[in-house]
Amino acid sequence: MQLRVLTFNIQHCHPYVQKEWDEIDFSLFADVIRCFDADIVGLNEVRGEGESPSYRAQAQILAEALGYHVFFAPAIEVPRGGPYGNAILSKLPPLKTEIVPIPDPPKDPNRSWYESRCVAKAVYPMGVTMLTTHFGLNPEEAKNAAETVCAEVKKAETPVILTGDFNLRPESPILDPIRALLKDTADVFSRPQLSYPSDVPREKIDYIFTSPAVKTTFATIPPVVASDHRPYFAILEI
């Protein structure tokens, strides 16, 4: 069975070329997602309905525009804003969903702040478990995220697809435990492809990993400038 997968940090549907931080363009991001015709889409930096008028149910709005089912997994509540986190869009409805919190590191006076993170988990009738996450910027946060992801991979009863913005370059040793369990779809690239920033990318920090039994037939990070990250697309054989 073929499965088309997209991962995309949408920067709360804020067009990267605009200067106003709260300028939102749902049609732009819906159009980008639509062009890949993905079966499952992992999204990062997604806002939910909140007090602030700029906090609307973004995952739901995109899902309705695209004809997808939606699972929104908030990680934090933004003061005077609303929920914020990850989301999974899919053509088929999930059998079950779960928000898996990533533990915060102990408070460190040398760190200005940590942002609580989570993993969006969805199990689908085609026999796959989708994990979508967004790692923290500090190494301590990233290590906790990697441990949380690995625990979920080991628990999964079906092949796993892991997507997201990991804020880590491919050579990072923090990724080693994940690489011991899963394959990187970027292994099929004929040359390195970078994902951030989208206009003049300098690094690859977005990923699609799969269980070893899953075959990657195609993968690409196309030069799309909508968010500050480029979307990352793969075609898999389950």
C-alpha positions in Angstrom: 0.0 0.0 0.0 1.3 3.4 -0.9 1.1 6.3 1.6 1.8 9.9 0.8 3.1 11.8 3.9 3.8 15.5 4.4 5.3 17.3 7.4 5.1 21.1 7.6 5.9 23.7 10.3 3.2 26.2 9.3 4.3 29.0 11.7 0.6 29.5 12.7 -0.3 30.2 9.0 1.8 33.3 9.0 3.2 34.1 5.5 7.0 34.2 5.8 7.2 37.2 3.4 4.9 39.4 5.6 6.2 41.5 8.4 3.1 41.6 10.6 3.4 38.7 13.0 -0.3 38.1 13.3 -1.1 38.3 9.6 -2.8 34.9 8.8 -3.4 33.5 5.4 -5.3 30.2 5.5 -5.8 29.9 1.8 -2.0 30.1 1.1 -1.3 27.2 3.5 -4.3 25.2 2.3 -3.0 25.6 -1.3 0.5 24.4 -0.3 -0.8 21.3 1.5 -3.3 20.6 -1.3 -0.7 20.4 -4.0 0.9 17.3 -2.4 -2.3 15.3 -2.1 -0.9 13.7 1.0 -2.8 10.9 2.9 -1.4 12.1 6.2 -0.1 15.5 7.1 1.8 16.4 10.3 1.7 20.1 11.2 3.8 22.1 13.8 3.2 25.6 15.3 -0.6 25.4 15.1 -2.9 27.7 17.0 -6.3 26.7 18.4 -9.4 28.7 19.4 -8.5 31.2 22.1 -9.2 34.6 23.7 -7.2 36.5 21.2 -9.0 37.1 17.9 -5.8 35.8 16.1 -6.2 32.5 17.9 -8.7 30.5 15.7 -9.1 26.8 15.2 -6.4 26.7 12.6 -6.2 22.9 12.1 -10.0 22.7 11.8 -10.0 25.5 9.3 -7.4 23.9 7.1 -9.0 20.5 7.4 -12.4 21.8 6.3 -10.8 23.6 3.4 -9.0 20.4 2.3 -11.6 17.8 3.1 -9.4 16.1 5.8 -10.1 14.7 9.2 -8.3 16.6 11.9 -6.6 15.9 15.3 -5.3 18.9 17.1 -2.8 18.3 20.0 -2.1 21.5 22.0 1.1 21.5 24.0 0.7 24.8 25.8 -1.8 27.6 26.5 -0.5 31.0 25.4 -1.3 33.7 27.9 -4.0 36.0 26.5 -3.9 33.8 23.4 -5.0 30.2 23.3 -3.9 26.6 22.8 -0.8 26.0 20.6 0.9 22.8 19.4 0.8 20.2 16.7 -1.9 18.7 14.5 -2.4 15.8 12.1 -4.7 16.0 9.1 -5.7 12.8 7.3 -7.9 11.5 4.5 -9.1 8.6 6.7 -10.3 9.1 10.2 -8.0 7.8 12.9 -9.0 4.8 15.0 -7.6 6.5 18.1 -5.6 9.6 19.1 -3.5 10.7 22.0 -1.6 13.7 23.2 1.7 12.5 24.7 3.3 15.2 26.8 7.1 15.6 26.6 8.5 16.2 30.2 10.1 19.6 30.8 13.7 19.5 32.0 14.5 20.7 35.6 14.6 24.5 35.8 18.1 25.8 35.0 19.0 29.4 36.0 21.3 29.6 33.0 18.3 29.0 30.6 15.9 31.9 30.1 12.9 29.6 29.4 11.6 26.3 28.3 8.5 25.7 26.2 6.5 22.6 27.0 6.1 20.3 24.0 4.0 17.2 23.1 3.7 14.4 20.6 0.5 14.1 18.6 -0.2 10.4 18.2 -2.8 8.8 15.8 -3.4 5.2 14.8 -5.0 4.6 11.4 -7.0 1.7 9.9 -4.4 1.2 7.2 -2.1 -0.1 9.9 0.2 2.8 10.8 0.9 4.9 13.8 1.6 8.5 13.1 3.7 10.6 15.5 4.1 14.3 15.0 6.2 16.5 17.2 8.2 19.7 17.6 11.4 19.5 19.7 12.5 22.2 22.0 15.4 24.5 21.3 17.5 23.6 24.2 19.5 20.3 24.3 17.8 19.2 27.5 14.4 19.6 25.9 15.5 17.8 22.8 16.8 14.8 24.8 13.5 14.5 26.6 11.7 14.7 23.3 13.8 12.0 21.8 13.3 9.7 24.8 9.5 10.3 24.7 9.4 9.5 20.9 11.5 6.4 21.3 9.2 5.1 24.1 6.2 5.6 21.8 7.9 3.8 18.9 8.6 0.8 21.1 5.0 0.7 22.3 3.5 0.9 18.9 1.7 -2.1 17.6 1.9 -1.1 13.9 4.6 0.5 11.7 5.4 4.0 12.8 5.8 7.3 10.8 7.5 10.0 12.8 7.3 13.6 11.5 8.1 17.1 12.7 10.4 20.0 13.3 13.2 18.6 15.5 15.3 21.8 15.6 18.3 19.5 15.2 20.7 19.0 12.3 21.0 15.4 10.9 24.5 14.9 12.6 23.1 15.6 16.1 23.8 12.8 18.5 20.5 13.5 20.1 18.9 11.8 17.1 21.0 8.6 17.5 18.4 6.7 19.7 15.7 7.5 17.0 18.0 6.4 14.2 18.5 3.1 16.1 14.8 2.4 15.8 13.7 4.1 12.6 14.9 4.9 9.1 15.3 8.4 7.8 13.4 9.0 4.5 16.2 11.5 3.6 18.4 8.5 2.9 16.8 8.4 -0.6 17.9 12.0 -1.4 20.4 12.0 -4.3 22.0 15.1 -2.7 21.4 17.0 0.6 18.2 19.0 0.8 17.6 21.7 3.4 14.4 22.9 5.0 15.1 26.1 7.0 14.8 29.0 6.5 12.5 28.5 3.5 13.8 31.4 1.3 17.5 30.6 1.6 17.8 27.4 3.5 20.9 26.8 5.6 20.0 23.6 7.4 17.8 20.6 7.6 15.8 20.4 10.8 12.6 18.8 9.6 12.2 15.0 9.4 10.1 12.0 8.3 11.3 8.8 9.9 9.7 5.4 9.4 9.8 1.9 10.8 12.4 -0.4 9.1 9.6 -2.4 7.4 8.4 0.7 5.5 10.0 1.5 2.2 10.6 5.1 1.0 10.1 5.3 -2.7 10.4 9.1 -3.0 11.2 12.0 -0.7 11.8 15.7 -1.4 11.9 19.1 0.3 10.7 21.4 -2.5 11.6 25.1 -2.7 8.2 26.4 -1.3 8.2 29.7 0.5 5.0 30.0 2.6 6.1 29.4 6.2 9.6 29.9 7.5 10.1 26.1 7.0 9.8 24.3 3.7 7.4 21.4 3.5 8.8 17.9 3.4 7.1 15.2 1.4 7.6 11.5 1.1 5.9 8.5 -0.7 6.0 5.3 1.4 5.2 1.7 0.8 3.6 0.1 3.8 
